[in-house]
């Protein structure tokens, strides 16, 4: 009886027959090897295809991108070119916005270099932002379309130009809209601010930063006039909370990284090229169209009052803040010493009741408004604002000079012209 060893290793090599099961095993092994090779080939082919697709996709993104390239970089440098002794090169975020466009023009006019950044979102009619952009373009100011949270774009801008200053005005504005789209406020006012500060802290040299906070940070404060030393820890709206968060965040970056930072608390800015979501703007539109306007009242039927501040006065405050901002003290993200950290009120110091505002508009439009008086809803609005501007006066000579009568007259003149009304037809 053959042993197990004889079965496996026959005594006469070359003279044994391979049984059927053994032949099937060999065929299976050969087939498996072939399949394995084919699998490797298919994997390699798939990987090559995906790599090619990625390359094509990247190429398409590069070709269709709204920024980048030699020509684009040349435009950036031309726009940032300084034309006065000891001038500054300023990156203005929100440059196609109301305040941003006015300040950009003022900076360029006096010989500073200006590059704008704006995402042209549709919170209000983007065509108005595009019209402002056209004004800037005619003065040699380039506005780059992009988002603050695009770190690659921000890094590229700072790579092309060593900005001496950043005027950060981009934000999701509006108190009531926060109840409809809260995410947009966190995206723009918190995440966008951090993205910008991250780029600035690592820049070499670091720029000085002036940014738009808001009078809304005073929230439920009842001390009048509002002073920078008053409490700002009781916001009345999500918008106000994001601006308060911005003040805390900027303080942190000043403390850790040596960034020079100035926060500006704007008080109800109005004027030509303004924001359509503001009351004076929508009142004007509805009065001209014969529609009813809604006027809110506070507790005990008290009229709401605002410290309306004309755009030209706000521009003076922005320029004064930039000129006195001091230098950042960090380099490559490392702090070498303390840097300036400031917050200023920019207001008019003369609160006006909303019904009085409507009376002035009626006078300039030569039309009576159809009024509907309702109680103020719980949407984050506050009953009054009133700025104490003594700190800004002391630090850089801030002094508003335009009263509401004069400012609204200029606004109405612009509005009628921009929207194609013939002043003679306004009864």
Secondary structure, DSSP 8 states (H G I E B T S, - for coil): ---HHHHHS-SSTT-----HHHHHHHHHHHHHHHHHHHHHHHHHHHHHHHHHHHHHHHHHHHHH-SS-SHHHHHHHHHHT---STT--EEEEETTTSHHHHHHHHHHHHTT-EEEEEE---SSS-HHHHHHHHHHHHHTT-EEEE--TT-HHHHHHHHHH---SEEEE------SGGGGT-HHHHIIIIIIHHHHHHHHHHHSSS--EEEEE--GGGGTT---SSB-TTS-----SSHHHHHHHHHHHHHHHHHHHH---EEEEEE--EESTT--TTSHHHHHHHHHHTT-EEEEEE-GGG-B-EE--EEHHHHHHHHHHHHHT-----EETTEE-S---EEEEEE--S--EEHHHHHHHHHHHHT---EEEEEE--SSS--SB--B--HHHHHHH-------HHHHHHHHHHHHHHHTT--GGG--
